[in-house]
Amino acid sequence: MNVSKMKRLVIAIGLVFLTSSVALCESLVAEDRAVSKSAAASGSEESSASGVSIVDFINEQLRQVWQDNEIKPSEIASDEEWVRRVYLDICGRIPSVQEVRSFVADENARKRQVLIGELLESDDYVRNFTTIWSNNCIGRGEPRRVSRAGMEKFFREAFGRNRPWKDTVVDLVTGEGHFEENGAVNYILAQMQNQDEGVQLTAMTTRLFLGMQVQCTQCHNHPFNKWQQDQFWEFNSFFRQVDKRDVQKADPNTGRMVDDYSEVIWRDFSGPVYFEKRSGLMQVAFPKYQGKQIDPGPETDRRAELARLMVESSEGEASLIAQAFVNRTWGQFFGYGFTRPVDDMGPHNPASHPEVLNRLADEFQASNYDVKRLISLICSTEAYGLSSQSGKNNDADNPAAGEVPLFSHMYLKSMQAEQLYDSLIVASNAHQSGQGGWAAQEAQRRTWMQQFVVAFENDENDEATTFNGTITQALMMMNSELMDKAVSIERGSFLFETLNRPGPDSKKIEELYLAALSRQPNRAEQSRAQKMLAAYPASKKLAGYQDLFWALLNSNEFVFVH
Amino acid sequence: MAIWNNFGMNRRHFLQHVATAAATIPAVNFLSHVQANAAALKSSQKACILMWMGGGPPTIDIWDLKPGSKNGGEFKPIDTAAPGVQITEGMPETAKVFNDLSIIRSMSTREADHGRGRYYMQTSYVPNPTVVHPAFGSVVSFEIGRKRTALQIPAFVSIDGGSGQAGFLGMSHAPFVVDSSGRIRNSPSDEAKSRLPARLAMLKEIEDGFVASKRGELPEAHKDVYSNAVNLMVSPQMAAFDSSRTEAALGLEKESDQIKDAYGRNSFGQGLLMARRLVQTGVPFVEVNMGGWDLHAGVFQALRTQRLPQLDQGISALVTDLKQRGMLDDVVLVWMGEFGRTPRINQDVGRDHWAASWSVMMGGGGLKNGQAIGATDADGIQIADGSKSYLPGDVWATVAHAMGIPVNTVHTSKRGRPMKLANGGTPIQELIG
């Protein structure tokens, strides 16, 4: 980590070009975006920054904003609430009964810190982040001629070895070769569903890795900035040396040609790209990033040049890659990032907590883009440790209603479909019945996932999910085979094992609550549950427990990350 | 709602009920009141069927042809049943029923990105980071669906879709997304139905506890959605989704092979047929999706061999069927995508995104049909001089008018900001006459 030595190159201001582009797209009807008193008001910045640990700095900044807005934060989350949250956020699943028990029983004052560290070393962390980033890069559907296995292998290695994020980005942007041998290329392949001269690749790369939305400037300028359409095409021209090759092979059984593999290959390209102004005039654009033009000649490897420029920081500011990743990751853990949406940053859309964002981005860059360290910092903040219960002191902090998030309590997040699947497996102990390795489990989950994917079949390769809190999701939760399995009373199942252990009903009810909700039932719940079970005839006792477990797993408390 | 409220009114009642339920009450008793309600449904109620052309259709090749222009493409215009209105030669059957349809040829909508265009056309508002606006189907669900107390299936159904959102109107007005096969995934088995009362009673306890713990609005919304889902899954109105089912009390019968053939044996055609059944059952807003319109290459080939034949068959069959059943005046039809496509034909014989001048088709709904409203210039690149241009809000205001939703309705966003119906659009005068 010799980053302090890293030469910070001064980059011309030109980047405003891409940044200020487009939440505005011709017209942004500003629904009162009151930036509360948050940002500008909390002016204690640099003075306190030096010599104070980063987490303390963030805590101070957030407290200042609470004070300015005259709200008080919620209580610290209970161990039970917090342990469930951190497992879901880092590992993508709820904790097992045993994991909850041992954490709650642990008397170490630093146990939260210890657990964060342990979870970041777990396979589940790698799996969860691999899923999230594979979805970000290629979607949940099955784009033509893209290898999900290859993409996942790439991210598994990136997160497993905790590779610096900038190296990961560089590999994704510059990748060449076979889609399983070099899994990184699947990112590019997924953006090449149409012959669109790299338009989708341009839009996606800026959005995902630089936190900027430029897609609108493909066709027209921003009304306030006459450069923008040029800049879209300048950025696009870095991607004109990309081509792909779809290879087929003969099926030995039928003799017919079938898909074999795809690869990203080099394409000779030099000089400018041409694009059409709305007026119909043709224009040229040369490869240029942040105001820096590179040699447009045939000897230049444009994507390699782009990668080099992307990881440079401009004076006093972290690279856009660092800023974008920090904003997105904060958003992943808190439900809201510092901008809304997280991938539309720039002067037109000021951050809610610029000091926190900048400080984290600086630290992230200075740590050589250490992903685990960033997550650990985020999870160690006071705000991350707060309860999701709000009260009259901070009800006003309600970003769901459009307010600027103040992070004075944890916001509820809906589980993603993958989180739900994995959590049901954990709750019902299905993972211990030993069903194949990573690949087999991954395949099962993928098959199940497909029922929720709605692909729009357009050049933006976008898709929607019906796992979105609507009736479709409720029907799956209530009636699916997956739920039937989760509440199964077959030999070997969680319910069977639990219910066949000796002990009073109260103990068993406790187990069910811990398995589903990661907490003990309170006294009222315990007594209600006992009464309900008592109403079942002895011969139907198991069915009673089954119904109770079904209800726990179908509850709002189960399906939200809180 | 009805089913939900049967449980847990107080603890004593609740426990008694669980006792009964545990002894497995027969599903049929449980469902009887549902059936009684269903019979009360009337069939001629206002509805809207939105035909959503995902990807952006080339309306210059369909509704607003430019013969003689370099942008004209490969299709010729033909006369329709509506005097003076011409459409593409690729839609001869639709031309015959054009007395019941109309074209708005001067849409000018400025959003030419798929996501933004979809949002704008469906909500009438441009995307904004601090508020999520409802798709018009959700507005209809909110305004009309809530009043149809006998309706047990969702008031906004999207067939083969999934893009719309309820926004600040709340999750219970979100579209219910189904596929055109009519099979509803994860429908309950009879055994599951028989166990529902006991399970729901327990669920209610747990959910109420979490709602009471004050964690924002989502926990309550979860309850509402479950309530809708339960109503749906035990309802005989489920038959509306399945063209092979007869439900005499609802006036639904098994669809014959002839009618299925007439609509077209493809997902768009069968989706329209399902839409008709849903509307018959009282669903006020149904969206039928036909995707794959992002024709950056090979546009004419795609239109000729696949797109236009399916459209022509589906639209003409729907209009004919609704008319024969006396429903057409109550059902307003809208055909649109997120934008049109460039008049200029690109190097791949495709057309790119274009929002500046394009067409939307409407029909039925008691509108003054058989018209082409507004015009583009000779090359289709801008709205013709002297022609009024229209926004999505104008289209939806026209739909609101046809459905009896007051056009001056104002909703309130979660921050208390007033939001005009259809963004303050005005019903298109020529259509409402």
Interface residues (C-beta under 8 A of the other chain):
Chain A: A23 C25 E26 S27 L28 V29 A30 E31 D32 R33 N194 Q195 D196 Q215 C216 C219 H220 T339 R340 P341 D344 N349 S388 Q389 S390 G391 N398 A400 A401 G402 E403 Y411 L412 S414 Q451 V454 F456 E457 N458 D459 E460 D462 A464 T465 T466 N468 G469 T470 I471 T472 Q473 A474 L475 M476 M478 N479 S480 E525 R528 A529 K531 M532 A535 Y536 P537 K540 A543 G544 D547 L548 W550 A551 L552 N554 S555 N556 E557 V559 F560 H562
Chain B: R11 L15 V18 A19 A22 A23 G54 G55 G56 R110 E111 A112 D113 H114 G115 R116 Y125 V126 P127 N128 P129 T130 V131 P154 G161 G162 S163 M171 A174 P175 F176 V177 I184 R185 N186 S187 P188 S189 A192 R195 A198 R199 L200 A201 M202 L203 E205 I206 E207 G209 F210 V211 S213 K214 R215 G216 E217 L218 P219 A221 H222 K223 V225 Y226 N228 A229 V230 L232 M233 G291 G292 W293 D294 H296 A297 D348 H353 S413 K414 R415 R417
